[in-house]
Amino acid sequence: MTDAHKLTFYNRICRAINNLNTAITLDDEHESGLYIQKVLGESFEIPEKIASNTAAKYTRESSFGKG
């Protein structure tokens, strides 16, 4: 194994570790899946993106001012 092969192998391992560490830190399963797929390949199925309702809902939290 030449020094160039060793360097290439090292860089690929570092990239894989970084992608997996990033996947661990993300809260969104879909986004995590994208990073895992970079390591494991196209055969890894990415979870579907879950659409969340970001509209704020007004709820009365207290009866302050009611009299």
Stockholm file with secondary structure:
# STOCKHOLM 1.0

chainA/1-67         MTDAHKLTFYNRICRAINNLNTAITLDDEHESGLYIQKVLGESFEIPEKIASNTAAKYTRESSFGKG
#=GR chainA/1-67 SS CCHHHHHHHHHHHHHHHHHHHHHHHCSCHHHHHHHHHHHHCTTSCCCCCCCCCCCCCCCCCCCTTCC
#=GC SS_cons        CCHHHHHHHHHHHHHHHHHHHHHHHCSCHHHHHHHHHHHHCTTSCCCCCCCCCCCCCCCCCCCTTCC
//
